[in-house]
């Protein structure tokens, strides 16, 4: 190699290094990721079909695939194609603390973007909009929230459904006994074994639990939604450059039609672990979100 060519090569390497440093330094999160060579991704263990373990203990799901689209954008922005991924399982109760303390850089699962949580973390462009409803046995006689008077009802601890149901129970003087389970799987088990007459959660997640039930046809999702809630990906507050990168990647996936294809894969085709199909067409609300992505909260 000639001296001239060597100098040019060194110069190009230096310029690339400067550009990378500038990109990372514009964002505390990108700087952390660059220094560690790793991005921490928060995922759920049983939020079917958004983020969960399949029968091979691999993390899969609608939200997880969208999060990987964001990772592709981060790798491109940092010019780090070999960036390592650290998958961190989270629960409804610890997901926010793990984002805040830096264990997780990005969490995409089934987390509602609401004003209370937005005081603690930043939310991306919404990735899905759900309604909070009930699941019960088809022959239970329960059709809506008014039918829960005096009954045992299970919720997953730390969810917006738990907060909404406790508020409703107090305001309506329904006399419900509300059971808090550690995750959605335990909540459904509480319902399935007869310890609760109904299970309140986001409708999409209820359909996911129904799909993996021993006898899916025994169960029905009922009731007028108590609320409509947008799911978003969480990240630390005070990092607008990182949020911009995340939002741009998600928006691209939505308006390009990629998100609709990912939706069809997880909501309209057989999914693991049992190869069951949720058979849930794209709602008008989510179709509108894909056309005009927004990070607006609904409360």
C-alpha positions as CSV (number, residue, x, y, z in Angstrom):
1,X,0.0,0.0,0.0
2,X,1.4,3.4,-1.0
3,X,1.8,6.2,1.6
4,X,-0.9,8.2,-0.2
5,X,-3.3,5.3,-0.1
6,X,-2.5,4.6,3.5
7,X,-3.1,8.2,4.5
8,X,-6.5,8.2,2.7
9,X,-7.5,5.0,4.4
10,X,-6.6,6.3,7.8
11,X,-8.5,9.5,7.0
12,X,-11.6,7.6,6.0
13,X,-11.5,5.5,9.2
14,X,-11.1,8.7,11.3
15,X,-14.0,10.4,9.6
16,X,-16.2,7.4,10.1
17,X,-15.2,7.3,13.8
18,X,-16.0,11.0,14.2
19,X,-19.4,10.6,12.5
20,X,-20.1,7.6,14.8
21,X,-19.1,9.6,17.8
22,X,-21.3,12.5,16.8
23,X,-24.3,10.2,16.3
24,X,-23.8,8.6,19.6
25,X,-23.1,11.8,21.5
26,X,-26.3,13.3,20.3
27,X,-28.2,10.7,22.4
28,X,-27.3,9.4,25.9
29,X,-28.9,6.1,25.0
30,X,-27.0,5.7,21.7
31,X,-23.8,6.7,23.5
32,X,-24.5,3.9,26.1
33,X,-25.3,1.4,23.4
34,X,-22.1,2.3,21.5
35,X,-19.9,2.1,24.5
36,X,-21.3,-1.3,25.6
37,X,-21.7,-2.7,22.1
38,X,-25.0,-4.0,23.2
39,X,-28.7,-2.9,23.2
40,X,-31.0,-4.1,26.0
41,X,-34.4,-5.0,24.7
42,X,-37.3,-5.6,27.1
43,X,-39.8,-8.2,26.2
44,X,-42.8,-9.9,27.8
45,X,-42.9,-13.7,28.5
46,X,-46.6,-14.4,27.9
47,X,-48.2,-11.4,26.1
48,X,-49.6,-13.4,23.2
49,X,-49.4,-12.4,20.3
50,X,-47.4,-9.2,21.1
51,X,-44.3,-10.5,22.9
52,X,-43.9,-14.0,24.4
53,X,-41.9,-17.2,24.4
54,X,-42.8,-19.7,21.7
55,X,-42.5,-23.5,22.2
56,X,-38.7,-23.2,21.6
57,X,-38.3,-20.5,24.2
58,X,-37.6,-18.0,21.6
59,X,-39.0,-14.4,21.9
60,X,-41.6,-13.8,19.2
61,X,-44.6,-11.7,18.5
62,X,-46.0,-8.6,16.8
63,X,-44.4,-6.0,19.1
64,X,-41.1,-7.9,19.1
65,X,-40.9,-7.9,15.3
66,X,-41.5,-4.1,15.3
67,X,-38.8,-3.7,17.9
68,X,-36.4,-5.6,15.8
69,X,-37.2,-3.1,12.9
70,X,-36.1,-0.4,15.3
71,X,-32.9,-2.2,16.1
72,X,-32.1,-2.4,12.4
73,X,-32.4,1.4,12.2
74,X,-30.2,1.8,15.3
75,X,-27.5,-0.4,13.8
76,X,-27.6,1.6,10.6
77,X,-27.5,4.9,12.4
78,X,-24.5,3.8,14.5
79,X,-22.9,2.0,11.6
80,X,-22.7,-1.1,13.9
81,X,-24.2,-4.0,11.9
82,X,-22.8,-6.5,14.5
83,X,-24.4,-4.7,17.5
84,X,-25.2,-7.3,20.2
85,X,-28.8,-7.7,21.5
86,X,-29.5,-8.5,25.1
87,X,-33.1,-9.8,25.6
88,X,-34.4,-8.9,29.1
89,X,-37.8,-10.4,30.2
90,X,-40.0,-7.9,32.0
91,X,-43.3,-7.9,33.8
92,X,-46.1,-5.4,34.2
93,X,-44.6,-4.4,37.6
94,X,-40.9,-4.1,36.8
95,X,-40.9,-2.9,33.1
96,X,-40.7,0.8,34.0
97,X,-38.0,0.5,36.7
98,X,-35.9,-1.6,34.3
99,X,-36.1,1.1,31.6
100,X,-35.4,3.9,34.1
101,X,-32.3,2.2,35.6
102,X,-30.7,1.4,32.2
103,X,-31.1,-2.4,32.3
104,X,-33.5,-2.0,29.3
105,X,-32.9,0.6,26.5
106,X,-36.2,-0.2,24.7
107,X,-39.3,-2.1,25.7
108,X,-41.9,-3.1,23.1
109,X,-44.6,-5.5,24.4
110,X,-48.0,-4.5,25.5
111,X,-47.5,-1.3,27.5
112,X,-50.2,1.3,27.4
113,X,-49.0,4.9,26.8
114,X,-50.9,6.9,29.5
115,X,-50.2,10.2,31.2
116,X,-49.2,8.6,34.5
117,X,-46.5,6.5,32.9
118,X,-45.4,9.3,30.6
119,X,-44.2,11.1,33.7
120,X,-41.6,8.4,34.2
121,X,-40.6,7.2,30.7
122,X,-40.9,8.3,27.1
123,X,-43.2,6.6,24.7
124,X,-42.7,5.9,21.0
125,X,-45.2,6.3,18.2
126,X,-48.1,4.0,19.1
127,X,-47.8,0.5,17.7
128,X,-51.3,-0.8,18.5
129,X,-54.6,0.3,20.0
130,X,-56.7,-2.0,22.2
131,X,-59.9,-1.9,24.2
132,X,-60.1,-3.2,27.8
133,X,-62.8,-6.0,28.0
134,X,-63.6,-9.2,29.8
135,X,-63.1,-12.9,29.2
136,X,-65.4,-15.4,30.7
137,X,-66.9,-18.8,30.1
138,X,-69.5,-18.8,27.4
139,X,-72.1,-20.1,29.7
140,X,-71.3,-17.8,32.7
141,X,-74.1,-15.3,31.9
142,X,-71.6,-12.4,32.1
143,X,-72.1,-10.1,29.2
144,X,-70.7,-6.8,30.4
145,X,-69.1,-5.1,33.5
146,X,-72.5,-4.6,35.2
147,X,-72.7,-8.4,35.5
148,X,-69.7,-8.6,37.7
149,X,-71.5,-7.6,40.9
150,X,-70.4,-9.7,43.9
151,X,-68.1,-11.9,41.7
152,X,-64.4,-12.7,41.8
153,X,-62.6,-11.0,38.9
154,X,-58.9,-11.5,38.1
155,X,-56.5,-8.9,36.6
156,X,-52.8,-8.9,36.0
157,X,-51.0,-6.8,38.6
158,X,-49.6,-3.5,37.4
159,X,-51.9,-3.2,34.4
160,X,-54.2,-0.3,33.5
161,X,-57.0,-2.9,33.7
162,X,-56.3,-3.4,37.4
163,X,-56.5,0.4,38.0
164,X,-59.7,0.8,35.9
165,X,-61.5,-2.1,37.5
166,X,-60.7,-1.0,41.1
167,X,-62.0,2.4,40.3
168,X,-65.1,1.0,38.6
169,X,-65.7,-1.4,41.6
170,X,-65.5,1.5,44.1
171,X,-67.7,3.9,42.0
172,X,-70.4,1.3,41.1
173,X,-70.3,-0.3,44.6
174,X,-70.3,-3.7,42.7
175,X,-68.7,-5.6,45.7
176,X,-66.3,-7.5,43.5
177,X,-63.4,-9.4,44.9
178,X,-60.4,-8.4,42.7
179,X,-57.6,-10.9,42.4
180,X,-54.2,-9.6,41.2
181,X,-52.1,-12.2,39.4
182,X,-48.4,-11.8,38.5
183,X,-48.8,-12.2,34.7
184,X,-51.4,-12.9,32.0
185,X,-50.8,-16.7,32.1
186,X,-51.5,-16.8,35.8
187,X,-54.5,-14.6,35.4
188,X,-56.0,-17.0,32.8
189,X,-55.2,-20.0,35.0
190,X,-57.1,-18.3,37.8
191,X,-60.1,-17.9,35.5
192,X,-59.7,-21.4,34.0
193,X,-59.7,-23.1,37.4
194,X,-62.8,-21.3,38.5
195,X,-61.3,-19.1,41.1
196,X,-62.5,-16.1,39.1
197,X,-65.6,-15.6,37.0
198,X,-64.0,-13.1,34.6
199,X,-60.6,-11.8,33.5
200,X,-60.2,-8.2,32.6
201,X,-57.4,-7.2,30.2
202,X,-56.8,-5.6,26.8
203,X,-58.9,-7.4,24.2
204,X,-56.0,-8.4,22.0
205,X,-54.3,-10.1,24.9
206,X,-57.5,-11.8,25.9
207,X,-57.8,-13.3,22.4
208,X,-54.2,-14.4,22.8
209,X,-55.0,-16.2,26.1
210,X,-58.1,-17.7,24.5
211,X,-56.0,-19.1,21.6
212,X,-53.7,-21.0,23.8
213,X,-56.4,-22.4,26.1
214,X,-57.0,-26.1,26.4
215,X,-60.5,-25.6,25.0
216,X,-60.5,-22.3,23.3
217,X,-64.2,-22.6,22.4
218,X,-65.2,-22.6,26.0
219,X,-64.3,-18.9,26.4
220,X,-65.7,-15.6,25.1
221,X,-64.4,-12.1,25.1
222,X,-67.4,-9.8,26.1
223,X,-68.4,-6.3,27.2
224,X,-68.2,-2.8,25.8
225,X,-64.6,-1.6,26.2
226,X,-64.0,0.3,29.4
227,X,-61.2,2.2,27.6
228,X,-59.3,2.4,24.4
229,X,-55.6,2.4,24.9
230,X,-52.5,2.8,22.7
231,X,-49.5,0.5,23.1
232,X,-46.1,2.1,22.7
233,X,-42.5,1.2,23.1
234,X,-40.9,2.6,26.2
235,X,-37.5,4.4,26.5
236,X,-35.8,6.7,29.0
237,X,-37.0,10.3,29.2
238,X,-34.8,13.2,28.1
239,X,-33.4,11.7,25.0
240,X,-35.2,13.3,22.0
241,X,-32.6,12.1,19.5
242,X,-33.2,8.4,20.4
243,X,-37.0,8.8,20.4
244,X,-36.8,10.4,17.0
245,X,-34.8,7.4,15.6
246,X,-37.3,5.0,17.2
247,X,-40.3,6.9,15.9
248,X,-38.9,7.2,12.4
249,X,-38.3,3.4,12.2
250,X,-41.8,2.6,13.5
251,X,-43.5,5.2,11.2
252,X,-41.6,3.8,8.2
253,X,-42.8,0.3,9.0
254,X,-46.4,1.5,9.3
255,X,-46.8,3.7,6.3
256,X,-44.8,1.3,4.0
257,X,-47.2,-1.5,4.7
258,X,-44.7,-3.6,6.7
259,X,-46.6,-3.3,9.9
260,X,-49.8,-4.5,8.2
261,X,-48.0,-7.6,7.0
262,X,-46.6,-8.2,10.5
263,X,-50.1,-7.8,11.9
264,X,-51.5,-10.3,9.4
265,X,-48.8,-12.8,10.5
266,X,-49.7,-12.6,14.2
267,X,-53.4,-11.9,14.2
268,X,-54.7,-13.7,11.0
269,X,-52.5,-16.7,10.6
270,X,-51.6,-19.7,12.8
271,X,-49.1,-18.8,15.5
272,X,-47.0,-20.7,18.0
273,X,-47.0,-22.5,20.3
274,X,-50.2,-24.3,19.2
275,X,-50.6,-23.1,15.7
276,X,-53.9,-21.4,16.5
277,X,-55.3,-18.5,14.6
278,X,-56.7,-15.5,16.4
279,X,-58.8,-14.6,13.3
280,X,-58.8,-10.9,14.2
281,X,-59.1,-8.6,11.2
282,X,-57.3,-5.2,11.4
283,X,-59.6,-2.8,13.1
284,X,-60.5,0.6,11.6
285,X,-58.7,2.2,14.6
286,X,-55.5,0.4,13.9
287,X,-55.8,0.9,10.1
288,X,-56.0,4.6,10.8
289,X,-53.0,4.5,13.1
290,X,-50.9,2.8,10.3
291,X,-51.9,5.6,7.9
292,X,-51.2,8.4,10.4
293,X,-48.8,7.2,13.2
294,X,-49.0,9.2,16.4
295,X,-47.6,9.0,19.9
296,X,-50.6,10.7,21.4
297,X,-51.9,9.2,24.6
298,X,-55.7,8.5,25.0
299,X,-56.2,9.7,28.5
